[in-house]
């Protein structure tokens, strides 16, 4: 039993000591998604602001003409 544990620990150690072991693309992917989400939010806010001003002007003109 002890021999199996020592062999298992040796395998884990050799795996972790390999170059690039334990590194994951998850962190980079999460950052990329966060940046995309931020850019989409900026575009939505800008669009709503511009469109809101234009719609406000349009409805105000329609109300005045009535």
Secondary structure as UniProt FT lines:
FT   HELIX           2..16
FT   TURN            19..22
FT   HELIX           26..65
//
